[in-house]
Every structure is written in structure tokens, then in C-alpha cells.
Amino acid sequence: MSLAAGLGLLALASVGWFAWLSPRMNAEASIDLGHGDYVLEGTDGAAFTEASLRGAPTAVFFGFAHCPEVCPTTLGDIDLWQAELAEDGRGPLRTYFVTVDPERDTVEEIGDYVSWVPGVVGVSGAREEIDKAIAAFRVYASKVPLEGGGYTMDHSAFVLLFDDRGNFFEPIRYQEELESAMGKIRRVLEK
């Protein structure tokens, strides 16, 4: 086979991947995002399970109460989103803040941490159940040792939006512009 023919086949394969196979794989992978057999405890007294994603549009964020920057910034963004929704005459977007650090974040601790943001329910539970949820939502979380002892957590920094049937809708990036984030939120609320 000539070099030109080989390059032509490579180009054709690339077009096939980007035009057909990759979007299809991503769409199929997102169908079951958040689905799994995890059972966690919410600060509202209810269990947080796959069923919690159904019934109303929902936002889910994974973080931890000892987070130095990403989590408080994201909670501040969520507070802004809730204020924008209130200005629209809507109630707050149902939001779950799931800890990736259940060893330190009890239900009470995570409840205190999120209590200032309307519509946010803190979620914690046993390590094995948190790990099931992390896998179900396909987020990243890893313990990072600190000099002199102790640790912090490295974790995904996006908010996941789900429609009222519990299907993944789209993510909101860390510190996404307010107008863009609100566009996504309004679309999921109107779906």
C-alpha cells in the first residue's frame, strides 16, 4: 500500500471516529450516568439513590467540606444560580452536594457546610457507598497526602445536570460564565 493510500485510510478512519463513533459512544455512556446501587444519606433525612434524580431537574456536585477553593467557589456559583432563578419567579434548582471525603464529612458536617445555599442537600455515607456513587457518576476523586500529615482531596470540578426523568442533561464547567450556566439550567428546567 502506498503512503498516500495509507494516509487516506487514516483520514477516513479519523472522520468516522469524530463524526460517528465518538459521539455515539459518549451519548450511550451518558444514558446511565448516575445510575447505580449506591445508598447514601442526605441532610434532608432522605436516602440519596438513583431514584433521587427523578421527579424534578437536579444538579449534582461532588466535593468535600475541607476543600480550600473549588467547593466554596462552586457553592457560591450555585447560590448565584438560585438567586437568578428566584428573579425568574422559580424555586431553587434541586441540588445535591455529595462528599468525596466521608471519613471527615459526616452528614452533620456536610449539612453545616452547605446550609447557606438555598436548595442544596448535603450527602454523605459509608466509604463503599460513596465509592459506588463516584463510579456511577463517573467523577474523579483521590486522596492526596499533605506534608506533615493529613490529606486533601483532588476531585472533579463540574456540576452535573439531570432532567426530571433522571437522565444526564449536560455539565456546567467550574466557574462557567453565569449567562452560559443559566442557559443550561433554564433549558433543563423547560425540558
Secondary structure, 3 states (H helix, E strand, C coil): CCHHHHHHHHHHHHHHHHHHHHHHHHHHHHHCCCCCCCCEEECCCCEECHHHHECCCEEEEEECCCCCCHHHHHHHHHHHHHHHHHHCCCCCCEEEEEECCCCCCCHHHHHHHHCCCCCEEEEECCHHHHHHHHHHHCCCEEEEECCCCCEEEEECCCEEEECCECCEEEEECCCCCHHHHHHHHHHHHHC
